[in-house]
């Protein structure tokens, strides 16, 4: 059963959990567009006989498309229709993985990666919007906490199964496995799922000026801009934390252990944030507390460097709390948005600014560490957390 709200959107009386879970798997499929290249990186270097920078472009170009067109994707999805964008992006993503499994020339492979960036954007904008549509308002924060885990889970699954696939079937096997993953998802949304239809655009005609105007409005509207801005501070530090914190360990066994456990702790924190923001705290307040917690745990990590037990505990808790920031950032979208269109634009803002943070974060932290060692890492991180706290306080007004 469902009803129509005063603003013309559909309100459910009961969350459609099967749709929510399948849409979450769409996010996992989207994140595997990065993970499949990450795990096969060394083999691709040999196959294509190129240097690391050339293969680095191949890996990062999908995120670069998100950096350029994240907000535009949020606007366009409302015009085209979120379910159409989802199915089309799944079909394109699966087809491109199949083409990649043939190991075409370097430049053709790069071209498929550029197009794959558009497919990725369509998925990460449409899927969370449809997850919110498929859930009651009482479950919005919980659903967004679940959604926030998709990237970490994708890398964990790929790391777990991808090595065996590489050994048995080679690089082509990784790509073809990813292609086949799209088939049950496409089938489900074409023939099984009956996602609620809503008025997805406030405008009947799409032209360049209206697209440009709505894109600008995303950054002028605090309800769509603030979640992305908060997420920017998180992604700027997140990859750097996973990269540099293990290298502060006193021995190789601790370092290797942290490389395995830190992403899992982040996933746990992200999922935990869904429960916390749903039942205990508003996302704005949770983000503020979590950023304070990240600062404190980072201080303990630096202070306990060389003291194995305390260092490990602080590092793991740091990534749990960092995961809470990530999940609460996604939960902030339905908390601030008044319409489904604003939700999609908020997802676009997160996609664009999140990719910006992931792009600039590691060079900034690497430079700070070169200048001042672990103290440099802490002061950059503290600055990002202070900025995040300020924006979280501002977001409480909306």
KEMAR-824704 format. One line per 5 residues: their letters; for each residue x, y, z negated of N, C-alpha, C. Coordinates in steps of 0.2 Angstrom, whole numbers. Example, Ala and Ser with C-alpha at 12.3 -4.5 7.8 and 13.67 -1.06 7.14 Angstrom:
// residues 2
as	66/-28/-39/62/-22/-39/66/-16/-39 | 64/-11/-35/68/-5/-36/64/0/-39
//
This chain:
// residues 398
xxxxx	4/-6/0/0/0/0/4/6/0 | 2/12/3/6/18/3/1/24/4 | 3/29/3/-1/35/3/3/41/7 | 0/46/9/3/52/12/4/57/7 | 10/60/6/11/66/2/8/72/5
xxxxx	9/77/1/6/84/3/11/87/9 | 17/84/9/22/87/14/22/82/20 | 17/78/20/16/73/26/21/67/27 | 24/66/21/28/60/21/25/54/18 | 27/48/19/24/42/16/27/40/9
xxxxx	22/39/5/25/37/-2/22/30/-3 | 27/26/-5/26/19/-6/23/18/-14 | 19/13/-15/17/11/-21/22/6/-24 | 26/2/-20/30/-3/-22/36/-3/-17 | 42/-4/-20/48/-4/-16/49/-10/-12
xxxxx	51/-9/-6/51/-15/-1/59/-17/-1 | 60/-22/-6/67/-23/-8/70/-27/-3 | 67/-31/1/70/-35/7/73/-30/12 | 69/-25/14/71/-20/18/77/-16/16 | 77/-15/9/82/-11/6/89/-15/7
xxxxx	88/-21/5/94/-26/5/97/-26/12 | 93/-27/17/95/-28/24/98/-22/26 | 95/-16/25/98/-10/27/105/-9/23 | 106/-11/17/112/-11/14/117/-15/18 | 115/-21/20/119/-25/25/121/-21/31
xxxxx	117/-17/34/119/-13/39/124/-8/38 | 124/-6/32/130/-2/29/136/-6/29 | 136/-12/27/142/-16/26/144/-17/33 | 140/-19/38/142/-19/45/145/-13/48 | 143/-7/46/146/-1/48/153/0/45
xxxxx	154/-2/39/160/-1/36/165/-6/39 | 163/-12/41/167/-17/44/170/-14/51 | 167/-9/54/170/-6/59/177/-3/58 | 178/-1/52/185/1/49/189/-6/47 | 186/-10/43/189/-15/40/192/-20/45
xxxxx	188/-22/51/191/-27/55/197/-24/58 | 198/-18/59/205/-16/62/210/-15/56 | 208/-14/50/213/-13/45/216/-20/44 | 212/-26/44/215/-32/42/219/-35/48 | 217/-33/54/221/-36/60/226/-31/62
xxxxx	228/-26/58/232/-20/60/239/-23/63 | 242/-27/59/249/-30/61/249/-34/67 | 244/-38/68/243/-42/74/242/-37/80 | 238/-32/79/237/-28/85/243/-24/87 | 247/-22/82/254/-19/84/258/-23/89
xxxxx	258/-30/87/262/-35/91/258/-36/98 | 252/-36/98/248/-38/104/249/-32/109 | 248/-26/107/248/-20/111/255/-17/112 | 260/-19/108/267/-17/108/267/-9/108 | 264/-6/103/264/1/102/267/3/95
xxxxx	268/9/93/271/11/87/265/12/82 | 267/13/76/262/13/70/257/19/71 | 260/25/74/256/31/75/250/30/80 | 252/26/85/247/25/90/241/20/88 | 243/15/84/238/11/81/234/14/75
xxxxx	238/19/72/234/23/67/229/27/70 | 230/30/76/225/33/79/219/29/81 | 220/23/83/215/18/84/211/16/78 | 214/16/72/210/15/66/206/21/64 | 209/27/64/206/33/61/201/36/66
xxxxx	201/35/72/197/39/77/189/38/75 | 187/32/72/180/32/71/178/37/65 | 183/38/60/182/43/55/182/50/58 | 186/51/63/187/57/66/181/59/69 | 177/55/72/171/56/76/166/58/70
xxxxx	166/55/64/162/57/59/163/64/56 | 170/66/56/172/72/54/169/78/59 | 169/76/65/167/81/70/159/82/71 | 156/76/70/148/76/72/144/73/66 | 146/73/60/142/70/55/136/74/54
xxxxx	136/80/54/130/84/52/125/84/59 | 128/84/65/124/84/71/120/77/71 | 124/72/69/120/65/69/114/65/64 | 115/69/58/109/69/54/103/73/57 | 105/78/61/100/82/64/96/78/70
xxxxx	101/75/74/98/71/80/94/65/78 | 96/62/72/92/56/70/85/58/69 | 83/64/66/77/66/65/73/67/71 | 76/69/77/72/70/83/71/63/86 | 76/59/86/75/53/90/71/48/86
xxxxx	72/48/80/68/43/75/74/38/72 | 73/37/66/78/34/62/79/27/64 | 73/23/64/73/16/66/76/15/73 | 74/19/78/77/19/85/85/20/84 | 87/25/81/94/26/80/98/20/77
xxxxx	95/17/72/98/11/68/98/5/73 | 93/4/77/93/-2/81/98/-1/87 | 98/5/90/102/7/95/110/7/93 | 111/9/87/118/9/85/120/2/83 | 116/-2/81/118/-9/79/119/-13/86
xxxxx	115/-12/91/116/-15/98/123/-12/101 | 124/-6/100/130/-3/103/136/-6/99 | 136/-6/93/141/-8/89/143/-15/90 | 138/-20/91/139/-27/92/142/-28/99 | 140/-24/104/142/-25/111/149/-22/111
xxxxx	151/-17/108/158/-14/108/163/-19/104 | 161/-23/99/165/-28/96/166/-34/100 | 161/-35/104/162/-41/109/167/-39/114 | 166/-33/117/171/-30/122/178/-30/119 | 179/-28/113/185/-28/109/188/-35/108
xxxxx	184/-40/108/186/-47/107/190/-49/113 | 189/-46/118/192/-48/125/199/-45/125 | 201/-41/120/208/-38/119/209/-34/126 | 205/-29/128/207/-25/134/213/-21/133 | 214/-17/138/220/-12/138/220/-7/132
xxxxx	225/-5/130/225/0/124/220/6/125 | 220/9/131/216/15/132/209/13/132 | 207/7/135/200/5/135/198/3/128 | 202/0/124/201/-1/117/200/5/113 | 204/10/114/203/16/111/196/20/113
xxxxx	195/19/119/188/22/122/182/18/118 | 183/12/117/177/8/113/177/11/106 | 183/12/103/183/15/96/180/22/96 | 181/26/101/177/32/101/170/32/101 | 167/27/105/160/26/106/158/23/99
xxxxx	162/18/96/160/15/90/160/20/84 | 163/26/85/163/31/80/155/34/80 | 153/34/86/146/37/87/141/32/84 | 142/25/85/138/20/82/138/20/75 | 144/21/72/145/21/65/141/27/62
xxxxx	142/32/65/138/38/62/130/37/62 | 128/34/68/121/33/68/119/28/62 | 123/23/61/121/18/56/121/21/49 | 126/25/47/127/28/40/123/34/39 | 119/37/44/114/42/43/107/39/43
xxxxx	106/34/47/99/31/48/98/26/42 | 103/22/40/101/17/35/100/19/29 | 103/24/26/101/27/19/95/30/19 | 93/34/25/87/37/25/81/32/25 | 82/27/29/77/22/29/76/18/22
xxxxx	82/17/19/82/14/12/78/18/7 | 78/25/8/74/29/4/67/29/6 | 66/28/12/59/28/15/56/21/12 | 60/16/11/57/10/9/57/9/2 | 58/14/-2/58/13/-9/54/18/-12
xxxxx	51/17/-18/47/22/-22/52/27/-25 | 49/33/-26/53/38/-29/57/36/-36 | 54/32/-39/56/29/-46/63/25/-45 | 64/23/-39/69/18/-37/75/22/-33 | 74/28/-31/78/32/-26/85/32/-29
xxxxx	87/33/-35/94/34/-38/97/27/-38 | 93/22/-40/95/15/-40/97/12/-33 | 93/14/-28/94/12/-21/100/15/-18 | 101/22/-20/107/25/-17/114/23/-21 | 113/21/-27/119/18/-30/121/11/-27
xxxxx	116/7/-25/117/1/-21/121/3/-14 | 118/8/-11/120/10/-4/128/12/-5 | 129/16/-10/136/18/-11/142/13/-12 | 140/7/-13/144/1/-13/146/-2/-6 | 143/0/-1/144/-3/5/151/-4/8
xxxxx	155/2/7/161/2/10/166/-2/6 | 166/-2/0/170/-7/-4/169/-14/-3 | 162/-15/-3/160/-22/-2/162/-25/5 | 162/-21/10/164/-23/17/171/-24/17 | 175/-20/14/183/-22/14/184/-28/10
xxxxx	180/-29/4/182/-35/0/180/-41/4 | 174/-41/7/172/-47/11/177/-48/17 | 179/-43/20/184/-44/26/190/-46/23 | 193/-44/18/199/-46/15/198/-53/13 | 193/-56/10/192/-62/8/191/-67/14
xxxxx	187/-66/19/186/-70/24/190/-69/30 | 192/-63/31/196/-61/37/203/-64/38 | 206/-65/33/213/-69/33/212/-76/36 | 207/-79/34/206/-86/37/204/-86/44 | 200/-81/46/198/-80/53/203/-79/57
xxxxx	208/-74/55/214/-72/59/218/-79/60 | 219/-83/55/224/-89/55/221/-94/60 | 214/-95/60/211/-100/64/209/-97/71 | 207/-91/72/204/-89/78/208/-83/81 | 212/-80/77/216/-74/79/212/-68/79
xxxxx	215/-62/82/211/-56/82/205/-56/85 | 204/-59/91/198/-60/94/192/-63/90 | 194/-67/86/189/-70/81/186/-65/76 | 191/-60/74/188/-55/69/183/-51/73 | 184/-49/79/180/-44/83/173/-48/85
xxxxx	174/-54/87/168/-58/89/164/-60/83 | 167/-61/77/163/-62/71/159/-56/69 | 162/-50/70/158/-44/69/153/-43/74 | 154/-44/80/149/-44/85/143/-48/83 | 144/-54/81/138/-59/79/134/-56/73
xxxxx	138/-53/69/134/-50/63/129/-45/64 | 129/-42/70/124/-37/72/118/-41/74 | 118/-47/77/112/-50/80/106/-51/75 | 108/-54/69/102/-55/64/99/-48/62 | 103/-43/61/101/-37/59/96/-34/64
xxxxx	99/-34/71/94/-31/76/88/-35/76 | 88/-42/76/82/-46/76/77/-44/71 | 80/-43/65/76/-41/59/72/-35/60 | 75/-30/62/72/-23/63/68/-23/69 | 69/-27/74/65/-27/80/58/-31/79
xxxxx	59/-37/76/53/-41/75/51/-43/69 | 54/-42/63/52/-44/57/50/-38/52 | 54/-33/52/53/-27/48/48/-23/50 | 44/-20/46/39/-15/48/40/-9/43 | 45/-6/45/47/0/41/41/6/43
xxxxx	39/9/38/34/14/38/36/20/43 | 31/21/47/32/27/52/30/33/49 | 35/38/50/33/45/47/35/50/52 | 32/56/51/34/61/56/41/63/55 | 45/62/60/53/62/59/56/68/61
xxxxx	52/73/64/55/79/67/49/84/66 | 52/90/64/47/96/63/47/100/70 | 50/97/75/51/101/81/50/96/87 | 46/97/92/45/93/98/50/93/103 | 53/98/104/58/99/109/65/100/106
xxxxx	70/97/109/77/97/107/81/101/112 | 84/106/110/88/110/115/95/112/111 | 99/114/114/106/116/111/105/121/106 | 101/126/107/100/131/102/97/129/95 | 92/125/96/89/122/90/93/117/87
xxxxx	97/113/90/102/109/87/107/113/83 | 110/118/87/115/122/83/112/125/77 | 106/128/78/103/131/72/102/127/66 | 99/121/67/98/116/62/105/113/59 | 110/113/63/117/111/61/119/116/56
xxxxx	119/122/58/121/128/53/117/128/47 | 110/127/48/106/127/42/108/121/36 | 111/116/39/113/111/34/118/114/29 | 122/118/31/128/121/27/125/127/23 | 120/130/26/117/136/22/112/134/17
xxxxx	109/127/17/104/125/13/108/121/7 | 108/123/1/111/120/-5/109/113/-5 | 103/111/-4/100/105/-5/103/100/0 | 106/102/5/109/97/10/117/98/10 | 119/104/8/126/105/8/130/102/1
xxxxx	127/103/-5/130/102/-11/132/94/-12 | 128/90/-10/130/83/-10/136/81/-6 | 137/84/0/143/83/4/149/86/1 | 148/92/-2/153/96/-5/156/92/-11 | 152/89/-15/154/85/-21/157/79/-19
xxxxx	155/76/-13/158/70/-11/165/72/-8 | 166/78/-5/172/80/-2/178/79/-8 | 176/82/-14/181/81/-19/183/74/-21 | 178/70/-21/179/63/-22/183/59/-17 | 181/60/-11/185/57/-5/192/59/-5
xxxxx	193/66/-6/200/68/-6/204/65/-11 | 202/62/-16/206/59/-21/206/51/-21 | 200/49/-18/199/42/-19/204/37/-15 | 206/39/-9/211/35/-5/217/35/-8 | 219/42/-11/225/43/-14/226/39/-20
xxxxx	220/38/-24/221/34/-30/222/27/-29 | 219/24/-24/220/17/-22/227/16/-19 | 230/21/-16/236/21/-13/242/22/-18 | 241/27/-22/247/29/-26/247/26/-34 | 241/25/-36/241/23/-43/244/16/-44
xxxxx	243/11/-40/247/5/-41/254/6/-40 | 257/11/-37/264/12/-36/267/15/-42 | 263/17/-47/265/19/-54/267/13/-59 | 265/7/-57/265/1/-61/273/0/-62 | 274/-4/-68/281/-5/-69/284/-11/-66
xxxxx	280/-15/-63/283/-21/-59/278/-23/-54 | 281/-27/-49/277/-29/-43/271/-33/-45 | 271/-37/-50/265/-41/-52/259/-37/-54 | 261/-31/-58/255/-27/-60/253/-23/-54 | 258/-21/-49/256/-17/-43/251/-21/-39
xxxxx	253/-27/-38/249/-31/-33/242/-33/-37 | 242/-33/-43/235/-34/-47/231/-28/-46 | 234/-22/-46/230/-16/-46/227/-15/-39 | 231/-17/-34/229/-17/-27/222/-21/-26 | 222/-26/-30/216/-31/-29/210/-28/-33
xxxxx	212/-26/-39/206/-24/-44/204/-17/-44 | 208/-13/-42/205/-6/-41/199/-5/-37 | 199/-7/-31/193/-7/-26/187/-10/-29 | 188/-16/-33/182/-19/-36/180/-15/-42 | 184/-12/-46/182/-7/-51/178/-2/-48
xxxxx	180/1/-42/176/7/-39/169/4/-37 | 169/-2/-34/162/-4/-32/158/-5/-39 | 160/-8/-44/156/-9/-50/154/-2/-53 | 158/3/-53/156/10/-55/151/13/-51 | 151/12/-44/146/14/-39/140/11/-41
xxxxx	139/5/-42/133/1/-43/130/3/-50 | 135/4/-55/133/6/-61/129/13/-61 | 132/18/-57/129/24/-56/122/24/-54 | 120/19/-50/113/19/-48/108/18/-55 | 110/14/-59/106/13/-65/107/19/-70
xxxxx	113/22/-70/113/27/-75/109/33/-73 | 109/35/-66/106/41/-63/98/39/-63 | 96/33/-62/89/31/-62/86/31/-69 | 89/29/-74/86/28/-80/89/32/-86 | 95/35/-85/98/39/-91/99/46/-90
xxxxx	102/48/-84/105/55/-83/103/57/-76 | 101/63/-75/101/66/-69/107/66/-65 | 107/64/-58/114/64/-55/118/70/-56 | 116/76/-56/120/82/-57/124/81/-64 | 120/79/-69/124/78/-76/129/72/-76
xxxxx	127/67/-72/131/61/-72/138/63/-68 | 137/67/-63/143/69/-59/148/73/-63 | 145/78/-67/149/82/-71/153/78/-76 | 149/73/-80/152/69/-85/158/65/-82 | 156/62/-76/161/57/-72/167/61/-70
xxxxx	166/67/-68/172/71/-66/177/72/-72 | 174/74/-78/177/75/-84/181/68/-86 | 177/63/-85/180/56/-87/186/54/-82 | 186/56/-76/191/55/-71/197/59/-73 | 196/65/-75/202/69/-77/205/66/-83
xxxxx	201/64/-88/204/61/-95/208/55/-93 | 205/50/-89/208/44/-88/214/45/-83 | 214/50/-79/221/51/-75/226/53/-80 | 224/57/-85/229/60/-90/232/54/-93 | 228/49/-95/230/43/-99/234/39/-95
xxxxx	233/38/-88/237/34/-84/244/37/-83 | 244/43/-83/251/46/-82/255/46/-89 | 251/47/-94/254/46/-101/256/39/-103 | 253/34/-101/254/27/-102/259/24/-97 | 261/28/-92/265/25/-87/271/21/-90
xxxxx	272/15/-89/278/11/-92/275/7/-98 | 269/8/-100/266/4/-106/261/0/-103 | 262/-6/-101/258/-10/-96/251/-11/-98 | 249/-13/-104/243/-14/-106/238/-8/-106 | 241/-3/-109/237/4/-109/236/7/-102
xxxxx	242/6/-98/242/9/-91/237/5/-87 | 237/-2/-87/232/-5/-83/225/-4/-85 | 223/-4/-92/217/-2/-94/214/5/-91 | 219/10/-92/217/17/-90/216/17/-83 | 220/13/-79/219/14/-71/213/10/-69
xxxxx	211/5/-72/205/1/-70/199/6/-72 | 199/9/-78/193/13/-80/193/19/-76 | 199/22/-74/199/28/-69/195/26/-63 | 196/20/-60/192/19/-54/185/17/-55 | 183/14/-61/176/13/-62/173/20/-62
xxxxx	176/25/-66/172/31/-67/172/35/-60 | 178/34/-56/178/37/-49/172/34/-45 | 171/28/-46/165/25/-42/158/27/-44 | 158/29/-51/152/33/-53/151/39/-50 | 156/43/-48/156/49/-45/153/48/-38
xxxxx	156/43/-35/153/41/-28/146/39/-27 | 144/35/-32/137/33/-32/132/39/-34 | 134/43/-38/130/48/-41/129/54/-35 | 135/54/-31/134/59/-25/129/57/-20 | 128/50/-19/123/48/-15/116/49/-18
xxxxx	116/47/-25/109/48/-28/107/55/-29 | 112/60/-28/110/67/-28/106/69/-22 | 107/66/-16/103/67/-10/95/67/-11 | 93/62/-13/85/62/-15/83/66/-21 | 88/67/-25/86/72/-31/86/79/-29
xxxxx	89/81/-24/89/88/-21/84/89/-16 | 84/84/-11/80/85/-5/72/85/-6 | 69/89/-3/62/90/-3/58/86/3 | 62/84/8/59/81/14/64/76/16 | 61/71/20/65/66/23/70/69/28
xxxxx	69/74/31/74/77/36/80/80/32 | 78/83/26/84/85/22/88/79/19 | 85/74/18/89/68/16/93/66/22 | 91/65/28/95/63/33/101/68/34 | 99/75/34/105/80/34/110/80/29
xxxxx	107/78/23/112/77/17/116/71/18 | 114/66/21/118/60/23/123/62/28 | 121/66/33/126/69/38/131/73/35 | 129/77/30/134/82/27/139/77/23 | 137/72/20/141/67/16/146/64/21
xxxxx	143/62/27/148/59/32/153/63/34 | 151/69/36/156/74/39/161/76/33 | 159/78/28/164/81/23/168/75/19 | 164/69/19/168/63/16/174/61/21 | 173/62/27/178/60/32/184/65/31
xxxxx	182/72/30/187/77/30/191/76/23 | 188/74/18/192/72/12/196/66/13 | 194/61/16/198/55/17/204/57/22 | 203/62/26/208/64/31/214/68/27 | 212/72/23/217/77/20/219/75/13
xxxxx	216/70/10/218/68/3/225/65/3 | 226/60/6/233/57/6/239/61/7 | 239/65/12/244/70/13/245/75/8 | 240/77/5/240/82/-1/243/79/-7 | 241/73/-9/244/69/-14/251/67/-13
xxxxx	252/65/-7/259/63/-6/264/69/-7 | 262/75/-4/266/81/-5/267/83/-12 | 261/82/-16/262/84/-23/266/79/-27 | 266/73/-25/270/68/-29/278/69/-27 | 279/71/-20/286/72/-18/289/78/-22
xxxxx	284/83/-24/287/89/-27/288/88/-35 | 283/85/-38/283/84/-45/281/77/-48 | 282/72/-44/281/65/-46/273/64/-49 | 273/60/-54/266/58/-56/262/64/-59 | 266/69/-61/263/75/-64/260/79/-58
xxxxx	263/79/-52/260/82/-47/253/79/-45 | 253/72/-45/247/69/-44/241/71/-49 | 243/71/-55/238/73/-60/235/80/-59 | 239/85/-58/237/92/-57/233/93/-51 | 234/90/-45/230/90/-39/223/87/-41
xxxxx	223/81/-44/217/78/-46/213/82/-51 | 216/85/-56/213/89/-61/209/95/-57 | 213/98/-52/210/103/-48/203/101/-45 | 204/95/-42/198/93/-38/192/91/-43 | 194/89/-49/188/87/-54/185/93/-56
xxxxx	189/99/-58/186/105/-60/182/108/-55 | 184/108/-48/179/110/-43/173/106/-43 | 174/99/-43/168/95/-43/163/97/-49 | 166/98/-55/162/100/-61/158/106/-60 | 161/111/-57/158/118/-55/152/117/-50
xxxxx	153/113/-45/148/112/-40/142/108/-43 | 144/103/-48/139/99/-51/134/104/-55 | 137/109/-59/133/113/-63/129/118/-58 | 132/120/-52/128/124/-48/122/120/-45 | 123/113/-44/117/109/-41/112/108/-46
xxx	113/109/-52/107/109/-57/102/114/-56 | 103/119/-53/98/124/-51/93/122/-46 | 94/117/-43/90/115/-37/86/108/-38
//
